[in-house]
Amino acid sequence: MWTAIWITWGVLSVIALAAPEAQSIPVVPNFQQGTLKSTTKTTQKITEVINSYDYRTGYEYTASGTNVTPVGGVIAPNKLTTTTNSLNGITSTWTGLDPASKPEWKLVEQGASFQFTETLSGPGLTNHTAINRTTEIESLTETLSTFTQ
């Protein structure tokens, strides 16, 4: 049995010594030039909700005219009233003039021409502006790389 092993070992050794030497071939790139193109696309979406509330914090009463006079000499409302307003969870309370207590006016000369203007603007919410807008921003970046050997 040992003899067979020695013979096999000897044959393999002779073959190994007789085999040609292994050689490697260098790898050399065979391209001369090239390009690389890259494209990146980015999309951004912005949603805005803007609520603006304008309040008048006082009152304004005006009366003007020609050929008119106040009855009893009273020229402005003389009673106050309290008002409460709720909008979108915001409650406001204010005190203003009572329109029922506004003065009375009479003509000075009956039958003559006259002009009369009266306004009462009380405190409270005067304007609500609601803006809902969505803005989409798209960005495109293209890159081109050129290389040569």
Summary of the structure (lengths in Angstrom):
residues: 149
radius of gyration: 48.9
end to end distance: 62.5
largest distance: 153.9
contacts: 284
relative contact order: 0.32
helix: 15%
strand: 57%
